[in-house]
Amino acid sequence: MLDQPTTTGMRASAQLLEALDPIKSDSLLALIALAEADPRNDKIDVGVGVYRDGAGGTPIFRCIKAAEQILWQHQNSKSYLGSMGDRRFTELLRPFVLGRHAGDERLLGLQTPGGCGALALGFKLVAAANPTARVLVGTPTWPNHAPVINAAGLEIVRYGYYDRDAQAIRFDEMMSMLDGARAGDVVLLHGCCHNPTGADLSQDQWADVVRTVAHRGLLPLVDIAYQGLACGLGEDAAGLHALLEVCDEVIVAQSCDKNFGVYRDRVGSLWIKSADAATSGRAMDHVAQIAREMWSMPPDHGAAAVRTVLDDQALTADWQVELAGMRARINNIRARIAAADPRLAYIGGQFGMFSMLPFDAHQVRQLRDTHAIYMADSGRFNVVGMADDAIDRFVAAVVGAMNG
Ligand SMILES: Cc1ncc(COP(=O)(O)O)c(C=O)c1O
């Protein structure tokens, strides 16, 4: 008989985890923590990326509350749904995301855990099809793009997208990057409400991008996380729809987290278009397999609530009213900031929740110390991150900082 090991005096021997390097913390998360710890009552946190209403809250949409009530009353099972998630959710979302292309059978979609989940799946699909594909990324971009692309093992090629000091898109630089790209390279594009700059491509610029992407045989991956928050649901997807018009292959990573206000419920979708329905079906089988490895299946609740809204005409109409209200608030605040000083006029011509101020780290720090205004070191701020009664104070502090 074997002796039973005794635990006295024993030390675990693996020590594997001790080899881990410290993680450089996400500066935005650190900023949120700093703002939360600030005891000043009049603090303004324009660092965090959530919509705030006039009272400074991030309320649950009426239509989502109503849908949750319906779910509570009628949902009679929480058994597994499978890697594709809620198929009715995807089907109902289809016309909003794909517009006039909704009937195209080469376009297939599945539910994902938020936009992040869709991006992760999309890039992993690219890596499965071609591990040497490069991803062209305009900078600055949303800070999580690079980690997600790196995690898929793909090479990133950066180009300058926006000149913060000139407050303009570096369109020539973008076009020369696309013109010089290799066939099969992936181009990451923000569908609308560019994060962090607010600088969206104009219609003419989209037309040039679409033409070049198609001509050079590039694969566009469109990240559309703020549809409906710039000009309207259809208008905000116009660039995506133009790509779908001419490109055989397109990947779309979509999020409902902002435009249904369900951030923590993690609701999104991934869409794949290829040259024929059979190839798209095969790509979807791969995507479902990758999803199975990563999270098996997406969380149900938020997508079920969105599906319940979209399955009901009155709730869908109310959603659109609420979304239009958010859009109007964003664009009103932009107009107010733009009118305050000619140097801020550019903010009125940008879109979505974010814009960048031409501040250095010292000015950002001063705004925080003197005015309890919290924004990212890059000067990115959430246009709609403050209550109505804070807007004038915010604008005055920003103009003061610009004057030095
Ligand atoms: C540009 C962009 N893409 C994707 C996402 C991810 O959204 P989600 O919260 O749905 O994962 C965000 C979120 O901030 C974003 O700004």
The ligand as a MOL file (V3000), in Angstrom:
LIG
                    3D

  0  0  0     0  0            999 V3000
M  V30 BEGIN CTAB
M  V30 COUNTS 16 16 0 0 0
M  V30 BEGIN ATOM
M  V30 1 C -15.1320 51.2730 -31.4650 0
M  V30 2 C -15.6780 50.2430 -30.5250 0
M  V30 3 N -15.8120 48.9800 -30.9550 0
M  V30 4 C -16.3010 48.0210 -30.1570 0
M  V30 5 C -16.6670 48.2840 -28.8510 0
M  V30 6 C -17.1330 47.1470 -28.0080 0
M  V30 7 O -18.4280 47.2460 -27.5660 0
M  V30 8 P -19.0390 46.2250 -26.5510 0
M  V30 9 O -19.1630 46.9050 -25.2420 0
M  V30 10 O -20.3470 45.8610 -27.1520 0
M  V30 11 O -18.1390 45.0150 -26.4790 0
M  V30 12 C -16.5350 49.5790 -28.3560 0
M  V30 13 C -16.8750 49.8730 -26.9700 0
M  V30 14 O -16.5430 50.8590 -26.3810 0
M  V30 15 C -16.0310 50.5870 -29.2150 0
M  V30 16 O -15.8880 51.8520 -28.8060 0
M  V30 END ATOM
M  V30 BEGIN BOND
M  V30 1 1 1 2
M  V30 2 1 2 3
M  V30 3 2 2 15
M  V30 4 2 3 4
M  V30 5 1 4 5
M  V30 6 1 5 6
M  V30 7 2 5 12
M  V30 8 1 6 7
M  V30 9 1 7 8
M  V30 10 2 8 9
M  V30 11 1 8 10
M  V30 12 1 8 11
M  V30 13 1 12 13
M  V30 14 1 12 15
M  V30 15 2 13 14
M  V30 16 1 15 16
M  V30 END BOND
M  V30 END CTAB
M  END
